[in-house]
Amino acid sequence: MIKKQDVKKIVLAYSGGLDTSIILKWLKNEYNAEIVAFSADLGQGDELDPIREKAFKTGASKVYIDDLKEEFVRDFVYPMFRANAIYEGHYLLGTSIARPLIAKRQMEIAKLEGCDSVSHGATGKGNDQVRFELAYYHFDPSITVIAPWREWKLNSRKALIGYAKKNDIPLPTIKKRPWSSDRNLLHISFEGGILEDTWAEAPEEMYVLTCKPEKAPNKPQYIEIEFEQGNAVAVDGVRMTPAQLLAHLNTIGGIHGVGRVDLLENRSVGMKSRGVYETPGGTILREAHSAVEQITMDREVMRIRDSLIPEYARQIYAGYWFSPEREMLQTLIDESQKTVNGTARVKLYKGHCRTVGRKSETNSLFNLDFATFEKDKVFNQADAEGFIKINSLRLRIRSIMQGKK
């Protein structure tokens, strides 16, 4: 149980939206503590513009707005994409992978500012509370964590707005939309409101990063993405930093309506929840990465790595980025990526992203002398008979034994 009198200074993960604005004021009112507001610039764009002024007006003593885009893509997104991670076959983990970085920087600020507590705006029903807090405790096992949604009695949107008005908290001036969203350089997610009707199609006006596939250009676009040790380093021959490259792919993918996902997923806390996602650049990146792996990665290495994808993705989804098991898997995955050097050619058209070519000058395992359907001098086709008989032995024995019964 938190003793409020022991809390003197709190660093809050602050987005500037209604919830965290109310939380900032609520923390001051309830804990009578100094509040440091922290916002991570992960590629939200102009969403960050009013944050500093809003935080000070709501009662923050200090405001951090830190540009973490390069660190986000280089140290979090890229390692995850080296694993081809995907959750429940559809979700590219855009929100999940951002939370450990936000928590990491939040804890660094807590140390810099001498804060004894940290706070976040995640609800008691969601995944983010788990992701934030597992990371907090990784960096400081004794840190005090304040989760207002698990404490207060403001249990409805109406109650939140009432509290805001009572405490002179500026309400959002943007057009009200009946859903919530979270954006970073990898994706934008939507949930809640009208999306809680699992039969209803998400409205077109909801989408931000991608155009409607039916209205995308009638001419396909071909792009070439170069990889070094599993990391994308260039598009169409132009080398870029990780954040620049992902932003570039977002733009191209968005034009062609690539990367929309509508998923009813299983949350860590046990309930199902509908999420709609736009991940244009990430969708292209995963497709291209897989293509280069096809030509450079040994079959059995790929089989073992692929068997680990569901577990690796689950660990990220559930908040275990800073865990020994994720680090162990990352070591194995990164070992498998040492030969993933090459270029993928991808075709974008009307919401689809498809590999149409792949090559590797240094690590290709494709040998035309063996693979050709034309006459060759290196493969004796008669050898296949023994291979088949040995591999069918257990099946033949099973049939013989069943026949005896």
N, C-alpha and C positions, 0 to 999 in steps of 0.2 A: 504493500500500500504506500503510495506516494504521500509524503508529508509536505504539504504545500509551503510551510514555513521554511523548508530546507531548499526550496527552489529559488535561486537568485537571478539566474541568467539563462535564457533559452535561445537556441538557434532553431528557427522554423524553416522547413522546406516550403517556400512561398511561391505560388503561381500567379497571384494577383487576381484570381477569380473570386467568386462570391464566398466559397467555402473557406479558403485560406485567409481571406480578408477578415471574415468573422472569427476564425480561429485566432488570428493575431490579437484582435481586441479581447476575445474571451480569455486568452492566456494572461493578458495584462490585468483584466478584471478579477479573475479567479486566483491567480498566483501572485499578483502584485510584483511581477518580475520584469526585468529588462529583456526586451525581445530583439534579437538580431534576425533580420529576414534574409533568406538566401534563395536566389533563383539561378538555376543552371541554364545557360544558353546552349541548347542541344539542337538548335535549328528551328525554333518556333517562329522565326521571322518577326513581324511587327507586333506579335502578341506581347513582347517584352517591353515595348516602348513606354507604356504608362506605369510600369511596375514600381520603379523607384519612388516616384511621387506618391503613388497610392500607399505604399508601405509606410512612408514617413507620416502621411496624413492619418493613417490608422493607428500609429503609435510605436512604430519600430524606432529603435535608437540608432541602428546602423543597417545598411542594406548592401548586400553583396550580389552582383549580377556577373557571373563568371562565364566566359566563353570557353566551353568544354567540347566544342564540336570535333576538333581533331582527335582529342583523347578518346572521345566517345566512339568514333568510327575505328580508329587505329587499335585501341586496346580492348574494346568490348564487342563492337559489331564484327570486325574482321575475324577475331578468334572464333566467334560463333559461326560465321559463314564458312570458315575452314572446316567446320564439322558438318556443314550442310544441315544445320539444325532446323527442325520444323516441328511444331507442337500439334498433335492430333491430326497430322496430315495436311494442315492448311495454314496455321498461324506462324508467321515468321518472327514472332517474339519481340516486336518493336517496343512495346511498353516494358516488358519484362527485363530487357537488357539495359534499359536506361536507368532503372532504379538503383542498381548497385553503384553506379558512378555518382548519381546524385547523393546517395548516402555517404559515399567515400568523401566527397568534397564537403559535405555538411559536417562530418566528423572532424575534418581538418580545420574548418572554421571554428568549430566548438573549442578545439585546442588552442587556436590562435587567440580567440576572444575570451578564453577562460570561462566558457559556459559549463554549467553543471548538468544541463538537460538539453534534450533535442525533442522536436515535435514534428508531426507531419499531418497531412489532411486526408489520409486514407480512412475509409470507413471500416467498420467492424465486420462487414460482409465480404470485403474484397480481398484480392491477392496482394495489393500493394503494401498493406500493413505488414504482411509477412516479409516481403522483399526488403522493405526499409529496415525493419527491426533486426532481422538476421544479420544484415550488413552492419548496423550500429554496434551490435554486440561483438561482432568480429573485431572491430577496431578498438572498442573499449567495453569489456565485459561488465563494468560497474556503472555505465552511463544510465542516467534516469531518462526514460522514454515516456513522453506524454502524448497520448492518442485521444484527442478531444471527442471524436465520434464514439469512443467506448466509455466516455465519462458523462458527457452532457445530456440534457433532456431535449435538445433541439432536434427532434426526430422527423421533421418534414420540411419541405421547401418553404412552406408558409411560415413555419417557426423561424427558419433562418432569415427570411426577409424581414420578419417582424423584429428580430434581434438587431439586424443591420440598421433598420430605421430608428430604433430606440437608441442606438449607440452612434448615430451619425456616420455610419460606414457607407462610403459611396457605392451604389449598386452599379453593376455593369450597364453600360449604355448601348452595347451592341444589340442587334435584333435578337429577340428571344427565339431560341430554337429548342424544340422538344427532345433533346438528347444531349449527352455530355461528350466531350472529346478531349483527346490528349495527343499532342503533336511533338515530334522530334524529326531529326534528319533521316531516320529510317522509315518512319511511317506516320500516319495519323489514324487514331482509333475512335470509334463511336460506340456508345452503349447507352442503355436506359431510355426512358420516355417512350416514344412510339416504336422503338425497336424491341420492346418487351412483348409485342405481338409477334410471335415467332412465324406466323403465316404471312405477315404483311411484308411486301418488298420494300427495301429501304428507298426513300424518296431520292430522286436525282439531285435535288438541291442540297442534299447533305454532303455530297462529295466535294472535296477541296483540291486534291492533288491530281486527279485524273479526269479526263473528259469522258463522256458517254461513249463506250466502244462503237456504237452504231454511227456516231458522228465523228469518229476519228478519221484521219486522212484515208482516202481511197487507194493510195499508193503505199506499199510497205516500205519500211526503212531497215536497212542492214547496218549493223554496227559490229566492230571488232573490239574485243576486250582482252587485254594481255594480262597474264598472271605470272607472278614469281613466288614460288613456294606457297602457293595457295591463296595469295593476296592479289587482288586486282591493282594494277599499277598504271594502266594506260587505256584510253579509249580512242579508237581510230588513229593510233600512233602518237597521241598526245599524252605525255606523262602528267599525272596529277597527284596531289596529296589525297589520302583516303577520304577526307571530308569533301574535297572538291569533286572527286570522282563520283561519290554517291549522290551529291547534289546534281551533278550533270546527268546521271542516269535517271534521277527523279524527273527532271525536266523532259527528257526524251520519252521515258515511259509514260509520263502523264499525258503527253500529246497523243499517244496511241492507245490510251485507255487501259494500260497494263497494270495489274497488281491489285485488283479489287477482290476482296474475300468477305463472304458472309458466313459466319461460323457460330454454331451453338456449342460452346466449349465447356469443359469441366473445370471449375475453379478449384484452387487448392483447398479451400475451406469446405468443399463438399457439394455445393450447388452447381447447377448448370446456369450459364449466362450467355446471352447472345452478344457477339461482338462483330462489328463491321469494320474492315480495315482497308486502308489504301497503302500499298507498299510497292510503288512502281520501280524504283531503283533496286530495291532488295530482291524483287522477283527476277529482274534481269540478271543481277549479280549471281544469284543462286543457280539459275539456268546455265549461265556461262561457266561458272566454276565447275559444275558437274560435267560439262562437256569436256573441259580440259582434263579432268580426272579420268574420263573414259579412255583417253589415249595415252595417259602417262602413269596410271596407277595399276599395280599388280592386282590380279583378280582376287586372290585370297586376302590381301590387305584391305581391299575395298569391301569384301564380304564382312570381315570382322568390324571394320569401321562403321559400315551401314547398320550392323546389328546394334551398335551403341547409340545411334542417333536418337531413338525414342527416350532413352534414359538421360542422355545429355540434355535434350530439350526439356525434359521434365524438371531436371535440376535447375535450369535457368528460370523456367516458368514459376517454380515453387520458391525461388529466392535463394538458391544455394550457390550463387556465383563464387562467393568467398568460402569455399568448402574444400576439404582434402579430396573428396571424391570427384568434384568437377576439375580440380587441378590435375588429378591423376589422369582423367580422361583427356584433358587438354594436352598433356604431355604425349600421350599415345597418338592423338589426332595430329598434332604438329609434326611428329615423326613421319606420319604418312604423307605429309604435304611437301616434304623436301624435294620430291620429283615433280610436283605439280607446277610445271613451268611450260607455258604455251599460250596459244591464242584461240579464242572461241569466236565464231561468226554467228550472230544472232539475228533473227528476222522478227520485226515487230509489226503487227498488223491487227487492227480492230480488236484490241484487248488481249491478243495472244502474243506470247513470247516463245520462240522456238529456235533451237539450235539447228543450223544448216551447214556447219563446218567447224572443224577443230584441227589444230596442228601444233606440233612441238618440235623445234629444231634440235633440242638437246636431250629430251627424255621420252620420245615416242616409243611405245611398245608395239605399235602396229607394223607388221612386216608383211609387205605385199607378196613376197615369195611364198609365204605359208598360207596367207588368207585368200589368194586369188582363186577364182572359179575356172580360170584358164589352166592350160597344161603347166605343170610345175615339176621340179626335179628334187624337191626337198621333203615332200610329204608322201609317204606310202599309204594310200587309202585302205589297203588291206589290213593295216595295223588296227584300224578301228574295230574290226570284228572281235579281237581279243579284249580290247577295252570295254566293249559293250557286254561281252559275256562275263567278265569279272564283275562289272558293276551291277549286272542283273542277277548275280548268284543268289543273293538273299531273297530276291523276289521269286526266283524259280524254286528255291527250297521251300518257301512259304506255300506256294501253290501245290507242290508235291505233298507236303504234310497235310494241307487242307483236303486234298483229294483222297488221302488215305482214310480220313475221318468219315 
